[in-house]
Amino acid sequence: MVDMMRRFELYDALFYAEQRLSRAVLQITALQKRRSALNVRFTTVQEDEDECIRLLAGHRLMIVDGVLDMYFRYCHRKRREILKLRAEIAGGTPEVENSDGESDMATDDEEDGDVD
């Protein structure tokens, strides 16, 4: 009975992690569209003599770049979480691909850079 409840909790966590990942991907798509529009605006105002307008456009572009970076990192963490949950449900060990495409056994500490 306890095993059945644990399995249900794993499926529940997997479902919510996948939902959050799909929402984050939608946000990335919207932010990329926003970034391309801001990039057009930024290149247009580079010829403007008013420095305030140029700086404002540059700052807006940097903010969107920063938010996009945060969403990319969030999606990467969620993807790793989903892989770990699927492996736990299947009864195996969680193999997670690193940025080079190689598999390794990663822990949460290694993902966040908290390894001593």
Z-matrix of the N, CA and C atoms (Angstrom, degrees):
N
C 1 1.456
C 2 1.526 1 110.98
N 3 1.344 2 116.01 1 -42.84
C 4 1.454 3 119.92 2 -179.75
C 5 1.519 4 110.14 3 -65.16
N 6 1.342 5 115.98 4 -39.53
C 7 1.454 6 120.36 5 179.18
C 8 1.526 7 110.54 6 -62.72
N 9 1.327 8 115.92 7 -38.23
C 10 1.459 9 120.66 8 179.42
C 11 1.533 10 110.31 9 -65.39
N 12 1.327 11 116.68 10 -40.96
C 13 1.469 12 120.30 11 178.51
C 14 1.524 13 110.77 12 -66.31
N 15 1.328 14 117.03 13 -40.73
C 16 1.467 15 120.84 14 178.31
C 17 1.527 16 110.32 15 -62.69
N 18 1.320 17 116.04 16 -41.30
C 19 1.463 18 120.34 17 179.28
C 20 1.539 19 110.14 18 -64.86
N 21 1.324 20 116.52 19 -40.35
C 22 1.459 21 120.21 20 177.52
C 23 1.531 22 110.33 21 -62.38
N 24 1.321 23 117.24 22 -42.68
C 25 1.463 24 121.35 23 178.05
C 26 1.522 25 111.25 24 -62.11
N 27 1.321 26 116.73 25 -38.57
C 28 1.465 27 120.30 26 178.16
C 29 1.520 28 111.29 27 -65.42
N 30 1.337 29 116.54 28 -44.43
C 31 1.463 30 119.71 29 177.55
C 32 1.532 31 111.18 30 -63.07
N 33 1.310 32 116.31 31 -38.92
C 34 1.461 33 121.02 32 178.39
C 35 1.529 34 110.60 33 -63.93
N 36 1.323 35 116.38 34 -46.14
C 37 1.469 36 120.66 35 178.50
C 38 1.521 37 110.72 36 -63.45
N 39 1.319 38 117.23 37 -39.05
C 40 1.463 39 121.18 38 178.29
C 41 1.522 40 110.87 39 -63.77
N 42 1.320 41 116.94 40 -43.95
C 43 1.462 42 120.82 41 179.42
C 44 1.529 43 111.04 42 -59.89
N 45 1.334 44 116.97 43 -48.27
C 46 1.461 45 119.98 44 -178.47
C 47 1.520 46 112.23 45 -68.16
N 48 1.320 47 117.89 46 -34.72
C 49 1.463 48 120.36 47 177.08
C 50 1.529 49 110.57 48 -65.93
N 51 1.327 50 117.13 49 -40.83
C 52 1.459 51 120.30 50 177.89
C 53 1.525 52 111.49 51 -66.50
N 54 1.331 53 116.62 52 -37.17
C 55 1.465 54 119.98 53 177.30
C 56 1.522 55 111.13 54 -64.22
N 57 1.327 56 116.30 55 -44.69
C 58 1.467 57 120.22 56 179.36
C 59 1.524 58 110.98 57 -64.16
N 60 1.327 59 116.54 58 -38.40
C 61 1.463 60 119.98 59 178.54
C 62 1.522 61 110.81 60 -64.76
N 63 1.317 62 117.35 61 -43.21
C 64 1.473 63 119.26 62 -179.56
C 65 1.531 64 111.12 63 -66.08
N 66 1.332 65 117.20 64 -37.17
C 67 1.472 66 119.26 65 176.27
C 68 1.523 67 111.52 66 -65.89
N 69 1.319 68 116.66 67 -38.28
C 70 1.464 69 120.37 68 179.15
C 71 1.529 70 110.79 69 -66.30
N 72 1.324 71 116.81 70 -36.68
C 73 1.468 72 120.24 71 177.67
C 74 1.532 73 109.93 72 -65.08
N 75 1.315 74 117.29 73 -39.42
C 76 1.470 75 120.10 74 176.01
C 77 1.524 76 111.18 75 -62.93
N 78 1.321 77 116.81 76 -39.77
C 79 1.462 78 120.70 77 177.90
C 80 1.531 79 110.81 78 -65.17
N 81 1.330 80 116.50 79 -38.93
C 82 1.466 81 119.80 80 178.05
C 83 1.516 82 110.51 81 -62.32
N 84 1.319 83 116.72 82 -42.32
C 85 1.465 84 120.58 83 178.86
C 86 1.531 85 110.52 84 -60.98
N 87 1.314 86 116.89 85 -45.09
C 88 1.462 87 120.70 86 179.57
C 89 1.527 88 110.73 87 -65.11
N 90 1.324 89 117.01 88 -41.21
C 91 1.463 90 120.05 89 -179.96
C 92 1.523 91 111.86 90 -67.99
N 93 1.324 92 117.78 91 -33.69
C 94 1.459 93 119.73 92 177.48
C 95 1.527 94 111.29 93 -66.90
N 96 1.327 95 116.04 94 -37.21
C 97 1.467 96 119.52 95 175.02
C 98 1.525 97 110.16 96 -64.56
N 99 1.318 98 116.17 97 -43.34
C 100 1.462 99 120.96 98 178.72
C 101 1.528 100 110.55 99 -62.59
N 102 1.343 101 115.79 100 -40.44
C 103 1.457 102 120.17 101 -179.78
C 104 1.530 103 111.09 102 -64.55
N 105 1.317 104 117.51 103 -40.76
C 106 1.464 105 119.53 104 179.66
C 107 1.527 106 110.95 105 -65.82
N 108 1.329 107 117.04 106 -37.96
C 109 1.467 108 120.15 107 176.60
C 110 1.528 109 110.73 108 -65.92
N 111 1.336 110 116.57 109 -41.91
C 112 1.465 111 119.65 110 177.82
C 113 1.522 112 112.04 111 -67.18
N 114 1.328 113 116.75 112 -32.61
C 115 1.456 114 120.01 113 178.57
C 116 1.530 115 110.64 114 -66.25
N 117 1.336 116 116.67 115 -39.79
C 118 1.467 117 120.76 116 175.88
C 119 1.526 118 109.40 117 -62.19
N 120 1.309 119 116.13 118 -45.02
C 121 1.468 120 120.61 119 179.11
C 122 1.526 121 110.90 120 -62.65
N 123 1.324 122 116.14 121 -41.11
C 124 1.465 123 120.81 122 -178.85
C 125 1.522 124 110.97 123 -64.24
N 126 1.323 125 118.41 124 -43.88
C 127 1.461 126 120.07 125 179.13
C 128 1.526 127 111.16 126 -67.82
N 129 1.325 128 116.29 127 -31.09
C 130 1.466 129 119.68 128 178.73
C 131 1.528 130 111.48 129 -68.83
N 132 1.321 131 118.21 130 -41.25
C 133 1.462 132 120.70 131 -175.83
C 134 1.527 133 112.58 132 -83.44
N 135 1.321 134 118.12 133 -3.84
C 136 1.460 135 119.27 134 176.93
C 137 1.530 136 111.35 135 -62.41
N 138 1.316 137 116.68 136 -27.19
C 139 1.458 138 121.33 137 179.11
C 140 1.524 139 112.12 138 -85.06
N 141 1.310 140 118.01 139 -9.65
C 142 1.461 141 122.44 140 -178.43
C 143 1.529 142 109.94 141 -71.84
N 144 1.313 143 115.64 142 144.40
C 145 1.462 144 120.05 143 -179.55
C 146 1.531 145 112.35 144 -80.78
N 147 1.305 146 117.65 145 -20.78
C 148 1.453 147 121.69 146 -177.80
C 149 1.534 148 109.70 147 -78.37
N 150 1.329 149 115.15 148 113.64
C 151 1.462 150 120.33 149 -176.84
C 152 1.526 151 112.30 150 -67.29
N 153 1.326 152 117.33 151 -32.58
C 154 1.469 153 120.98 152 -179.76
C 155 1.528 154 111.43 153 -60.79
N 156 1.312 155 115.83 154 -42.10
C 157 1.464 156 119.88 155 -179.69
C 158 1.525 157 110.02 156 -66.09
N 159 1.337 158 116.81 157 -41.72
C 160 1.468 159 120.18 158 178.97
C 161 1.523 160 111.16 159 -63.26
N 162 1.335 161 116.08 160 -44.38
C 163 1.459 162 119.51 161 -179.69
C 164 1.524 163 111.95 162 -65.91
N 165 1.318 164 116.48 163 -40.97
C 166 1.464 165 120.57 164 179.07
C 167 1.525 166 110.96 165 -61.19
N 168 1.330 167 116.59 166 -44.92
C 169 1.465 168 120.18 167 178.72
C 170 1.530 169 110.67 168 -64.21
N 171 1.316 170 117.17 169 -39.72
C 172 1.460 171 120.68 170 177.99
C 173 1.515 172 112.69 171 -65.67
N 174 1.325 173 116.01 172 -40.56
C 175 1.468 174 119.89 173 179.07
C 176 1.521 175 111.71 174 -66.80
N 177 1.314 176 117.00 175 -40.38
C 178 1.462 177 120.11 176 177.42
C 179 1.524 178 110.83 177 -61.49
N 180 1.319 179 115.71 178 -41.22
C 181 1.457 180 120.47 179 178.96
C 182 1.533 181 110.86 180 -64.75
N 183 1.320 182 116.83 181 -40.99
C 184 1.467 183 120.32 182 178.92
C 185 1.532 184 111.47 183 -66.22
N 186 1.326 185 116.99 184 -37.46
C 187 1.466 186 120.61 185 179.06
C 188 1.526 187 110.37 186 -64.00
N 189 1.322 188 116.73 187 -45.80
C 190 1.464 189 119.86 188 179.49
C 191 1.525 190 110.09 189 -64.45
N 192 1.341 191 117.34 190 -38.47
C 193 1.467 192 120.15 191 176.30
C 194 1.527 193 111.05 192 -60.98
N 195 1.328 194 117.25 193 -41.67
C 196 1.457 195 121.14 194 179.21
C 197 1.524 196 112.52 195 -65.66
N 198 1.314 197 116.34 196 -42.18
C 199 1.468 198 120.29 197 178.75
C 200 1.534 199 110.11 198 -66.45
N 201 1.329 200 116.45 199 -39.69
C 202 1.464 201 119.78 200 176.72
C 203 1.520 202 110.93 201 -61.32
N 204 1.322 203 117.03 202 -42.30
C 205 1.461 204 121.10 203 178.49
C 206 1.524 205 110.70 204 -61.16
N 207 1.325 206 116.85 205 -42.53
C 208 1.467 207 120.04 206 178.46
C 209 1.525 208 111.11 207 -62.84
N 210 1.330 209 117.39 208 -41.44
C 211 1.461 210 120.07 209 178.48
C 212 1.523 211 111.60 210 -66.08
N 213 1.344 212 117.77 211 -37.91
C 214 1.460 213 120.27 212 177.18
C 215 1.526 214 110.45 213 -62.56
N 216 1.320 215 117.09 214 -43.01
C 217 1.462 216 120.64 215 178.81
C 218 1.536 217 110.69 216 -65.48
N 219 1.312 218 116.48 217 -41.07
C 220 1.467 219 121.04 218 178.09
C 221 1.526 220 110.14 219 -61.16
N 222 1.325 221 117.16 220 -44.86
C 223 1.471 222 120.68 221 179.80
C 224 1.526 223 110.78 222 -63.43
N 225 1.308 224 116.42 223 -37.76
C 226 1.460 225 119.47 224 179.03
C 227 1.531 226 110.62 225 -64.72
N 228 1.336 227 116.37 226 -43.16
C 229 1.474 228 119.98 227 177.63
C 230 1.523 229 111.37 228 -63.95
N 231 1.331 230 117.37 229 -42.29
C 232 1.461 231 120.97 230 179.76
C 233 1.528 232 110.64 231 -65.01
N 234 1.329 233 117.01 232 -38.55
C 235 1.451 234 120.47 233 178.72
C 236 1.526 235 110.28 234 -62.31
N 237 1.323 236 116.05 235 -43.03
C 238 1.469 237 119.63 236 177.43
C 239 1.531 238 110.84 237 -63.94
N 240 1.325 239 116.31 238 -40.87
C 241 1.468 240 120.30 239 178.61
C 242 1.527 241 110.95 240 -62.06
N 243 1.328 242 116.83 241 -42.15
C 244 1.459 243 121.47 242 179.38
C 245 1.526 244 110.38 243 -63.84
N 246 1.323 245 117.23 244 -43.27
C 247 1.460 246 120.38 245 178.56
C 248 1.525 247 111.55 246 -62.38
N 249 1.331 248 116.38 247 -40.44
C 250 1.467 249 120.31 248 178.70
C 251 1.526 250 111.04 249 -65.70
N 252 1.331 251 116.47 250 -42.73
C 253 1.463 252 119.84 251 179.27
C 254 1.525 253 111.38 252 -64.35
N 255 1.328 254 116.78 253 -42.70
C 256 1.466 255 119.76 254 178.44
C 257 1.521 256 110.92 255 -62.47
N 258 1.325 257 116.18 256 -40.67
C 259 1.465 258 119.50 257 179.28
C 260 1.522 259 110.82 258 -66.38
N 261 1.331 260 116.73 259 -38.82
C 262 1.466 261 120.07 260 179.23
C 263 1.530 262 111.01 261 -67.27
N 264 1.312 263 116.64 262 -37.76
C 265 1.460 264 120.23 263 177.50
C 266 1.525 265 110.20 264 -65.75
N 267 1.327 266 115.81 265 -40.40
C 268 1.460 267 120.20 266 -179.60
C 269 1.519 268 112.41 267 -74.70
N 270 1.339 269 116.23 268 -15.39
C 271 1.453 270 119.71 269 178.21
C 272 1.508 271 113.61 270 91.19
N 273 1.305 272 118.06 271 7.86
C 274 1.458 273 121.78 272 -179.79
C 275 1.515 274 111.67 273 -99.06
N 276 1.317 275 114.13 274 -171.42
C 277 1.459 276 119.50 275 176.13
C 278 1.512 277 108.30 276 -97.25
N 279 1.311 278 117.65 277 141.30
C 280 1.462 279 120.09 278 -176.55
C 281 1.521 280 111.64 279 -74.38
N 282 1.330 281 116.62 280 114.47
C 283 1.455 282 121.20 281 172.96
C 284 1.513 283 107.25 282 -101.33
N 285 1.322 284 115.53 283 127.13
C 286 1.451 285 121.28 284 -176.79
C 287 1.513 286 108.10 285 -120.26
N 288 1.341 287 116.14 286 133.91
C 289 1.457 288 119.94 287 178.14
C 290 1.516 289 109.80 288 -78.76
N 291 1.338 290 116.02 289 137.88
C 292 1.454 291 119.08 290 173.79
C 293 1.521 292 108.88 291 -88.50
N 294 1.311 293 117.20 292 -175.07
C 295 1.459 294 120.83 293 -174.45
C 296 1.524 295 112.83 294 -65.99
N 297 1.339 296 118.24 295 -19.56
C 298 1.459 297 121.60 296 179.47
C 299 1.521 298 111.84 297 -86.56
N 300 1.326 299 117.57 298 -2.44
C 301 1.448 300 121.95 299 -179.33
C 302 1.515 301 112.99 300 87.68
N 303 1.331 302 117.59 301 2.97
C 304 1.453 303 121.44 302 178.65
C 305 1.520 304 108.83 303 -89.38
N 306 1.337 305 115.87 304 148.91
C 307 1.457 306 119.82 305 177.75
C 308 1.507 307 110.23 306 -85.27
N 309 1.307 308 115.92 307 142.92
C 310 1.454 309 121.11 308 173.93
C 311 1.518 310 108.73 309 -150.76
N 312 1.297 311 115.37 310 163.21
C 313 1.447 312 121.02 311 177.51
C 314 1.517 313 107.22 312 -92.22
N 315 1.313 314 117.14 313 99.89
C 316 1.463 315 120.91 314 -175.76
C 317 1.524 316 109.93 315 -101.66
N 318 1.319 317 114.61 316 147.04
C 319 1.453 318 120.57 317 175.03
C 320 1.511 319 108.47 318 -109.84
N 321 1.311 320 116.49 319 169.10
C 322 1.456 321 120.19 320 178.73
C 323 1.514 322 111.45 321 -62.19
N 324 1.340 323 117.73 322 -35.18
C 325 1.455 324 120.50 323 179.51
C 326 1.520 325 111.25 324 -65.22
N 327 1.330 326 117.17 325 -39.72
C 328 1.450 327 120.46 326 179.53
C 329 1.518 328 110.80 327 -67.25
N 330 1.336 329 118.09 328 -36.37
C 331 1.446 330 121.79 329 -179.52
C 332 1.516 331 111.29 330 -63.84
N 333 1.312 332 116.88 331 -41.58
C 334 1.450 333 120.75 332 -175.68
C 335 1.510 334 112.69 333 -87.09
N 336 1.317 335 117.92 334 -3.69
C 337 1.455 336 120.89 335 179.99
C 338 1.506 337 113.40 336 79.45
N 339 1.339 338 118.26 337 23.07
C 340 1.459 339 122.02 338 -177.35
C 341 1.518 340 113.08 339 -95.36
N 342 1.336 341 117.41 340 14.40
C 343 1.453 342 120.43 341 -178.80
C 344 1.512 343 109.18 342 -77.08
N 345 1.369 344 116.87 343 134.88
C 346 1.467 345 120.25 344 -179.22
C 347 1.502 346 111.27 345 -77.39
